[in-house]
Amino acid sequence: RYSPQAADFEPDDGTDLSDDSVKPYDWEGLDNMIDCCGSSAPGVCRECGKTPTIAAHIVPKAFARTIRGDNPHNIHVKVSENITRPTTQLGAYDSNILCASCDGRLGLYDEYAIQFIRNYANIVQNVGDNFFISDDVNCELFSKFILSLLWRASISNHRDFSHIKIGKYEKEIQDILFDRTPLCDLEAFDLMLMRFKSEKLDVEGMYSVPERGRFEGLNMWGFIIGGFRIMAKLDNKRLPKLFRPLSINKSLVMRGFIGKFEDSIEFRHIVNFSRSPIIRSRNM
C-alpha cells in the first residue's frame, strides 16, 4: 500500500523535460526581491482581443485575502534553491492579459475554489492518517481553477511568473477555460492534491508560485495554495495505475493525500531561507 510523503514532488533541476523546453528561473540577487506588484500599462485581452485590459491577479485577490485571514501577510514560499522574498500582500497582478469580462469568467472558478477552501473541514472525510475523500465537491470546477492559475501565470510577463511556460498546452487550456472544449479533452492533464497538516504552523496561510518538477518520472507543476500541495500533471504519459484514482479531474469524487508540512520540500526551503545571510543581516 502506498504511503504518501510530503516530499514526493521533486523540483526541476533545470534540465529539459520531455514535452517542452522551459526557461529556468533567473535569480539576479536582492534587486529582484523588491519588485512592483504588476505592470500598469493596459494591453489587449489574450482571450477576446479587446481593450482595455484590467489589473488581473494571477492568484486572485479575494483568494489571497481568504488565505491570509487575520495575518498581515501571506507567506510566499518558492520551491527552489533560489532565495526569494518571504511575504507578499495580495498576490501579483498583470495589467496586460485580460479584460474585465474575460477576467470575470475565470472569476467563477476562483469563487468556487474559495468556497471549497473555506468549507474543507465540513465536506471532506479523512480515511486513516494518509488520505481524504469527498463526494460533495465539483471536481471539474476546482480543476478548472487550477488550470486557470497555470494559464494566467503562463501568459503573464510578471517577474514572479516569468519561469512558468506551459507551451503547447496553453491554447488547449484556454479553450477549456472559456468553454470551447470539454475538460476531458486534455488527456495529458491529471490533478492530484495533498492536504498539509501541521501542529505548529498555519498551513492555510501559505502559498507558492507554480514550479515545474517531476512525480513518478512525469512532468508536473507543483505549488501550495489554501493548505494544499497542488500536483498538476501536464504530460502525455499516463499516471501509474496506482495513482489514477487520485486524478480528481477524471473523477466525480475528490480523493487526495494527507502529509505533514514539516516533511515537505517547501518547509526545508523556509528553514533555509530563515538561515540565509539576507535574513540574518536584516535581523542584526
N, C-alpha and C positions, 0 to 999 in steps of 0.2 A: 504494500500500500504506500502511495506517495505521501510523504510528509513535507509540506512546503517550508522553505526557508526564505526569510525576507531578503536575503542576498542573492537569490537565484538569478535575478536580472543582471546581466553583465554589460556595463557601459562600453560603448565602442572605443577601441584603442586607436582610432584614426585611420585604420586600414579600410580599403574599399570593400564593401559588401556586395553580394551577388547581383542585386537588382539595379541599383543606381549608384553612381559616384556622388558623394556628398562632400561639400566643402567643410573641412574641420573648423571647429570654433577657434577663433584667433584672439587670444587674450593679450592685450597690449600694455597691461600694467594698471596702476591705480587710476589713471585718467579715464579708463573705460568703466570704472566702477561708479563714476559720477556722471550719469547721462540724463538727458531730458526724458520726460515720460513718453514723448512721441513727436512725430512730425506735425507741424501746424499748417502746412500748405495743403489746400484741398486738391484732390486729383479726380480721376474718372473711376466710377464704380467698376470693380472687377467682375461683377455679375451682369448688370444691365447696361453698362456703358454710359450711364447718365451722370450728370453733375448737379449740385455739388455733393462731395463726399463729407462724411462727418468723422468725429473722433471715435472710431470704433475700437473698443477694448478687445484685446486678444483673449485675455482672461476677463470675462465680463465684470463690470464694476460692481453690480449688485451681488455677484457670486463672491467677489473678493471681500465685500463687506460682511457677507454671511459667514465666511471662513474666519474673518478677523474677530468678530464678536466685540467684546469689550476691550480687547488688546489694542494698543496704539499702532501696531504694525502687524502685517502678515510676515511670517518667516519664509524667506525665499531661499530654497536650497538647490544648489546646482550639482547634478550627478556627474562630476568630472574632477580631474585633478586640479583644474584651474580654479583659483580663488576668485569669488565674486562677492558682491555686496550681500550682507545677510538679511536686509529688510527692504521692503518696498511698500508704498502706500496702498494704492488701489489697482495695481497692475498697469502694464504698459498698454498704450493705445497707438493706433496708426490712423492718420487723417487722410490717407490716400488709397484706401482699399474698398470701402463700401459706402453707399448712400444710406440715408435713414431708412428707406423702405426695405432694402435688402438686409441691412443690419437687423431690422425688426423681425424679419422672417427667421433669422438664426436665433434671435432672442427667445423664440418659442422653445427651442431646445434648451437654452440656458435656464429658462424658468422651470422647466421640468426637472432638470438636474438639481437646481437649488432646493426644490421641494423634496426630492429624494434624499439629499444630504440631511436636510432638517429632520426628516421623519425616519431616518435609517433604523433607529433603535425600535421603532414601533412596527415596522413592516418586514423585518428580517429576523430569521431564527438562526442561532448558532447550531452547528452539527458537530458535537465534540469540541475540541480545542482548536481545530485547524481549518474548519470550513464554515461558510454561512450559505443560506438559501432563502429565496423569496419568490413566490408566485404572484406577488402584488406589485410588480414593477413592470413598466413598459420598457422592455429591453431595447426595442428599436429606437425610441426617443432618446434614451440615455446613450446608446451607441452613436446616434447622430450628433449628440452634444460633443462627444469625444472627437469625432471626425471634424466637427466644425472648429474646434480648438486647433487641431493639427492643420486644417486648411487655412485658417486665418493666419496662423504663425508662418506657414509656408509662403503665402503671397505677400507677407509684410517685409519691409526693409528695416524694421526696427532692430536696433543693435542687439537686444536681448534674444531675438529670434533669427538672427542672420544665418545661423548654422542649420536651421530647420528647412530642408527641402525634400518634398515628398515625390518629386519627379513626375513620372508618368501617371501616378495616382491622383495628381492634383485635379485634373479635369474630371476624372471619374467621380471623385468625391464631391466636387462642385455640383455635378448633375444629380447626385443623390440628395445633397442638402437642399437643393431647390426643386426637388420632386419631379425631375425629368426621367430618372431611372430608379428602380427599387434598390433598397439596401442589399438585398440578396445577390444582386448582380456583381458586387465587389467580392469575388470569391477569395481574393488574396487577404482579405481583412478578417481578423479574429480579435475580439476584445476580451481580455481577462482582467479580473480585479483581485487585488489583495487588500483586505481591511487591516490597517495597522492597529495595534493595541500597545499601550504603554502605561505603566503605573505612575510615571513621573512627569510625562510630557503631554501637552495638549496637541495631539497629532492632527486634530481637525483645523488647527490654526497654522498649518504649513502647506506650502505648495512649491512646486518647482516647474521650470520650463521643460518641455519635452527634450529628451536626449536619445539619440539613436544607440541601440545596443543589440544584444543577442540573447535569445532564450531558446534553449534546446537547439542551438545552431541556426535559428531563424531570425530574420530581421524584425526588430521591434522598436517602437517608440515608447519610452517609459517616462512617467512623471508622477508627481504626487498632487492630489487635489482633494480637499474635503475629508481627509483621513484615509484616503485610498491611494495605493500604488496602482496606476493605470499601466497596463501592458497591451499595447495596440500593435498587433502583427500586421505588417504590410509586406507580404512575401508570397509568391506563387506556390511555394511548397506548403503542403498541408501540415497542420499541427500533428504531433504524435497522437496516436489513438487515445492514450491515457488522458490527454488534456482537452479533447474535443467537447466533452460535456460541459466544460467550463467556458466555452465560447458564447458569451451572452448575446451577441448579435445574430447568432444562429439558433436561438432557443427562445421559448416563451417564459422560461424560468431562469432567474438570476442565481447563479452559483459562483462562489469565489473562495479564495484562500483567506485565512487569518494568520497574521505574522507579527512578531514583536518588532517594534520600530528600532529598538536598540540592536537588533541583529542585521539591520539593513545597511546598504551602501550609503544611503543618504545620511544616516546617523554618523557613520565613520567620517563623512566629509564635514559634518557640523563640528565634530571633535577636532578634525584637522584645521578647520577654519579658526576655531577658538584659540588654537595654539600658534596661529600664523604670526609672523613679525608685524604685519599690518595691525592686527587686533591688539597685540601686546603693546605696540607703540602708542595706540590710541588710549590705552588704559594707564599709561605711565603718568 
